[in-house]
Amino acid sequence: MSTAAVRPLKTAAENALAEQFTSAKGRLNGNLAAREEAFGVVADGLPSRRVEEWKYTDLRALMRDALPLAELPTVGEINSVREQMAEHAVDSARIVFVNGSLIEGVSDLGSLPAGVEAVSIARAYAENHPLIARSGEAPIPPDNAAVALNTAFVSDGVVLRVAAGTKVERPLHLVFVQQGNGHAAYTRVVVVVEAGAQVEIIETHSGEGSHQTNTVVELVADDNADVTMVKLQAESLGTQHLATFGAKLGAEVKLKTVNIARGAAMARQQMFLTFAGDSTNAELHGISLSGGRRHLDTTMFVDHAAYGCESRETFKSVLDGESRSVFQGKILVRQNAQKTDGRMMMRALMLSEGSEADMKPELEIYADDVQCAHGATCAALDDEHLFYLRARGIPKMEAEAILVEAFVGEVLEAVDNEPLREKLAIITNEWLRTRD
């Protein structure tokens, strides 16, 4: 009887990734051993639907090829992005990335708010900058395929430090723009918010053409920090977007995140949070807007490992055409995390019969003095509400748009920055007109 292991044939993407890593690893800054260890996670293949956490987003099937690593942007591409900055009209201090590279000439690095320090990841790796030492504190699993690819190939990014006690008056805006066509960009952001500091961070992704983008954002929030993070993913239909957010929260921290996804052919937003200090509060909100054949995935793991913490997760999905949305969310309450209050809700609104929403909320509780709940709903627009609006002369598409706006409004209202909230509402309304 044969005991030989059966291994599937490598896909074109898996072969290309191996070739790219062999070629690039010698010229990338940072710890080569760490890069090689990370690539070992995917060396035998990308995760398929047989891997539980990738059950609904079969990366091996969806990632049919591996685009070459992005080169440094040209002067023309940088100038084009400089002209586009008018589109990012929200008052903020910008840190701009073009094709994954930090562009100091377009960024506001020389005029960052007092108490904020920024160092490029490339420089931090090359010089072993002290700030890079806090990378790795956030609870990002190294054996996750998207994280492993980022660790293996990351070429640039930024380390941000907000000094203890600083209240940053202007938001920090991480602007990721893809120019040209047919490349893969890997970036990493490390944010350290020291004790008692307060900051708002905006993250936007845009660009035309076909690309593969992979970002990792690590947040370390020390005791009594107050952090707001708002992300808009509006990349082109030719893009595959893999994003990971990990946060380690100290005691009495306040964290609010709002994620809006309306771009890319395939996008997966992963979130890993650990409550490492007592009496911390986190609000996690999200909207995905998908039409055509888009595939938008939100996967989340919330680890309550401290006393008296509270978490709220509210995610809403609007689907049209033959699109697919995925929500996987798990709350873990450890034995020492008494007085935990955790509640997770996912709602999907289906605008077409051909769309699909997959939802899997979970609770795993080892403490006995907790309040936890989860839920998921999936429905079409209410016929009575639609009839009410149409009976008053409102065209069908406009009536549907009014109802969808009301549906997602709860999440948008979580954005305290009024100019930013209005801009996000405009982007949502634009999607309602096209439903692409």
JOBELJO-V109114 format. One record per pair of residues at least 12 apart in sequence whose ideal C-beta (glycine too) atoms are under 7 Angstrom apart, sorted by sequence separation. I is the first residue (numbers start at 1). J is the second residue. D is the distance in whole Angstrom. If there is no record, write none. Layout:
i: (I;I)
j: (J;J)
d: (D;D)
This chain:
i: (47;48;95;119;160;286;315;412;46;47;48;94;271;300;331;346;361;386;389;412;46;94;95;361;386;45;81;93;174;329;346;361;313;46;81;298;329;344;359;386;21;93;102;385;93;327;381;78;93;311;408;77;85;357;213;381;95;241;325;82;239;240;249;253;17;18;73;78;81;225;239;240;245;249;252;73;185;191;203;213;221;239;240;241;242;243;244;245;246;247;248;249;250;251;280;78;132;172;174;184;191;195;209;211;219;223;236;238;243;249;250;251;252;253;254;255;256;257;258;259;260;261;262;304;340;73;78;131;174;176;179;181;182;183;184;185;186;187;188;189;190;191;192;193;194;195;196;197;198;199;200;201;202;203;204;205;206;207;208;210;211;212;213;214;215;216;217;218;219;220;221;222;223;224;225;226;227;228;229;230;231;232;233;234;235;237;248;249;251;252;257;275;278;284;293;298;300;304;309;350;404;70;72;171;172;173;174;175;176;177;178;180;181;193;195;196;205;206;207;209;210;221;223;224;231;234;235;251;265;266;267;268;269;270;271;272;273;274;275;276;277;278;279;280;281;282;283;284;285;286;287;288;289;290;291;292;293;294;295;296;297;298;299;300;301;302;303;304;305;307;319;338;343;350;70;131;157;164;168;171;177;195;205;223;233;265;267;273;275;276;278;279;291;293;302;304;307;337;339;340;341;342;343;344;345;346;347;348;349;350;351;14;155;156;157;158;159;160;161;162;163;164;165;166;167;168;171;178;233;249;268;274;275;292;306;307;308;309;310;311;312;313;314;315;316;317;318;319;320;321;324;335;338;401;14;154;157;160;162;164;165;193;221;291;305;307;313;319;320;322;323;324;325;326;327;328;329;330;331;332;333;334;335;340;349;13;121;122;153;154;164;178;249;290;304;318;321;322;329;333;334;122;154;163;193;221;233;275;321;330;333;10;121;124;162;178;261;290;320;120;121;150;205;304;319;8;121;162;288;333;120;121;150;304;319;119;333;118;119;302;317;331;118;116;117;24;20;116;115;20;115;11;16;17;20;351;13;16;13;115;12;13;116;12;13;115;102;223;100;101;113;135;349;100;102;113;116;134;113;178;134;349;131;95;150;149;150;121;146;147;140;93;95;92;95;97;140;91;92;93;94;95;96;97;98;99;92;93;95;97;99;138;92;94;98;99;138;138;90;135;137;69;99;88;100;59;99;100;134;318;88;100;318;97;318;316;316;29;84;30;316;29;81;146;314;29;147;314;47;81;146;46;80;41;77;42;77;38;41;140;42;73;140;41;42;139;138;39;138;139;38;92;138;137;90;38;39;70;38;69;70;321;67;68;69;70;320;35;67;68;88;34;35;67;66;287;146;146;287;286;144;285;28;24;285;21;141;283;140;139;139;289;289;67;291;292;67;291;258;258;258;256;139;260;262;262;63;230;228;230;232;234;232;62;57;200;202;62;57;57;56;53;171;57;56;56;90;90;90)
j: (59;60;107;131;172;298;327;424;59;60;61;107;284;313;344;359;374;399;402;425;60;108;109;375;400;60;96;108;189;344;361;376;329;63;98;315;346;361;376;403;39;111;120;403;112;346;400;98;113;331;428;98;106;378;235;403;118;264;348;106;263;264;273;277;42;43;98;103;106;250;264;265;270;274;277;99;211;217;229;239;247;265;266;267;268;269;270;271;272;273;274;275;276;277;306;105;159;199;201;211;218;222;236;238;246;250;263;265;270;276;277;278;279;280;281;282;283;284;285;286;287;288;289;331;367;101;106;159;202;204;207;209;210;211;212;213;214;215;216;217;218;219;220;221;222;223;224;225;226;227;228;229;230;231;232;233;234;235;236;238;239;240;241;242;243;244;245;246;247;248;249;250;251;252;253;254;255;256;257;258;259;260;261;262;263;265;276;277;279;280;285;303;306;312;321;326;328;332;337;378;432;99;101;200;201;202;203;204;205;206;207;209;210;222;224;225;234;235;236;238;239;250;252;253;260;263;264;280;294;295;296;297;298;299;300;301;302;303;304;305;306;307;308;309;310;311;312;313;314;315;316;317;318;319;320;321;322;323;324;325;326;327;328;329;330;331;332;333;334;336;348;367;372;379;100;161;187;194;198;201;207;225;235;253;263;295;297;303;305;306;308;309;321;323;332;334;337;367;369;370;371;372;373;374;375;376;377;378;379;380;381;45;186;187;188;189;190;191;192;193;194;195;196;197;198;199;202;209;264;280;299;305;306;323;337;338;339;340;341;342;343;344;345;346;347;348;349;350;351;352;355;366;369;432;46;186;189;192;194;196;197;225;253;323;337;339;345;351;352;354;355;356;357;358;359;360;361;362;363;364;365;366;367;372;381;46;154;155;186;187;197;211;282;323;337;351;354;355;362;366;367;156;188;197;227;255;267;309;355;364;367;45;156;159;197;213;296;325;355;156;157;186;241;340;355;45;158;199;325;370;158;159;188;342;357;158;372;158;159;342;357;372;160;160;161;69;66;162;162;68;163;60;65;66;69;400;63;66;64;166;64;65;168;65;66;168;156;277;155;156;168;190;404;156;158;169;172;190;170;235;192;407;192;158;214;214;216;188;214;216;216;170;172;170;173;175;218;170;171;172;173;174;175;176;177;178;172;173;175;177;179;218;173;175;179;180;219;220;173;218;220;153;183;173;185;145;185;186;220;404;175;187;407;187;408;407;408;122;177;125;411;125;177;242;410;126;244;411;145;179;244;145;179;143;179;145;180;142;145;244;148;179;246;148;149;246;246;148;247;248;148;202;248;248;202;151;152;183;152;183;184;435;182;183;184;185;435;151;183;184;204;151;152;184;184;408;268;270;411;411;270;411;155;153;414;152;272;414;272;272;274;428;431;211;435;436;212;436;411;414;415;414;303;424;427;431;240;415;416;420;424;427;427;266;268;417;420;295;295;297;297;299;417;326;326;358;419;420;423)
d: (5;4;5;6;7;6;6;6;5;6;7;6;7;7;6;5;4;6;6;6;4;5;7;7;7;6;7;5;6;5;6;6;6;6;5;6;7;5;4;7;5;7;5;6;5;4;6;6;6;7;6;6;7;5;7;5;6;4;6;5;7;6;7;7;7;7;4;6;6;7;4;6;7;7;7;5;7;7;7;6;7;6;5;4;6;5;4;5;4;5;5;5;6;3;7;7;6;7;7;7;7;4;6;7;7;4;7;7;7;6;4;5;5;4;5;4;5;5;5;4;5;4;4;7;6;6;6;4;7;7;7;4;6;6;4;5;5;5;5;5;5;5;5;5;5;5;5;5;4;6;4;5;5;4;5;5;5;6;5;3;5;5;5;5;5;5;5;5;4;5;5;5;5;5;5;5;5;5;5;5;5;5;5;6;4;5;5;6;6;6;7;7;5;7;7;7;7;6;7;7;6;4;6;4;5;5;5;6;5;6;3;6;6;7;6;7;7;6;6;6;7;6;6;7;7;4;5;6;6;5;5;4;5;5;4;5;5;4;5;6;5;4;5;5;5;5;5;5;5;4;5;5;5;5;4;5;5;5;5;5;4;5;4;4;5;5;5;5;5;7;7;5;7;7;5;6;4;4;6;7;5;7;5;7;5;7;7;7;6;6;5;7;5;6;7;6;6;5;6;4;5;5;5;4;5;5;5;4;7;5;7;6;6;6;4;6;5;5;5;5;6;5;5;5;5;4;5;7;7;5;7;6;5;6;6;6;4;6;4;5;6;4;5;5;5;4;5;5;4;6;7;4;5;4;6;5;5;7;6;6;6;4;5;6;6;6;7;6;5;4;5;5;5;5;5;5;5;4;5;5;4;6;6;7;7;7;7;7;4;7;6;5;7;4;4;7;6;6;7;6;7;5;5;7;5;6;6;4;7;7;5;7;5;5;4;7;5;6;6;6;4;5;7;5;4;7;6;5;5;6;6;6;6;6;6;7;6;6;5;7;6;6;5;7;4;6;6;6;6;7;4;6;6;5;6;7;5;4;6;3;7;5;6;5;4;7;5;6;6;5;5;5;7;6;6;6;7;7;6;7;5;5;7;6;5;6;5;6;6;6;7;5;7;6;7;7;6;6;4;5;5;5;5;5;6;6;7;7;7;7;6;4;4;6;6;7;6;6;7;6;5;7;6;7;3;6;5;6;5;6;6;5;7;6;7;6;6;6;7;4;6;4;5;4;7;5;5;6;5;7;6;6;6;5;4;5;6;7;6;6;5;6;4;4;6;5;4;7;6;6;4;6;5;5;7;4;4;4;4;7;6;7;6;6;6;5;4;7;5;7;7;7;5;4;7;5;7;6;5;7;7;5;6;7;5;6;7;7;6;5;4;7;5;7;4;6;5;5;7;5;5;7;7;6;7;5;6;6;7;6;7;7;7;5;5;6;7;7;7;5;7;7;7;6;4;5;5;5;6)
